[in-house]
Amino acid sequence: MPTFRSVALVLLLAAVLAGCDSGTSANGDGPASDGPVDLAQIGDTCVAETADSLKTFTDKLTADQFYELSADGKTLRVLTPAPMGNAVTRSEALAATQCVFREANAPQIVVDRLGVPATGEQSSAWTDFTATWESDNELGYRARVVAAR
């Protein structure tokens, strides 16, 4: 399975080669949408934040284990790596999710709701993204952020 950074680099290279960095949209009427690159950049920022945090607690996990970018770059998942019975692992997954939501410019009220216990999957949508998240006793904390365009 490719690492998060290698997928992000491939997506960035594809965007540059396709001319998506021209500064205007395909029809030339406005700013270009970064599309998949946005989530890759968000992932890179949050992987770095998670890596810094993990140094304090463990050397058995890597930040990449908490993130998964889809092949098309439109979905960024945050998950609790196995084994998830560790409270530190679940806490780090929540912190990773909060980072992704903040970096994706989610409203603060949504970021605040991430740590509030709730039954079942929760969801929200804002300007450029939709998101779902859930904390589960068997699977740990997990979230998904999807680019709306």
Helices and strands as residue ranges (DSSP letters): H 4-17, H 36-57, G 63-66, E 67-69, E 75-79, H 87-103, H 108-113, E 122-126, E 129-136, E 140-147
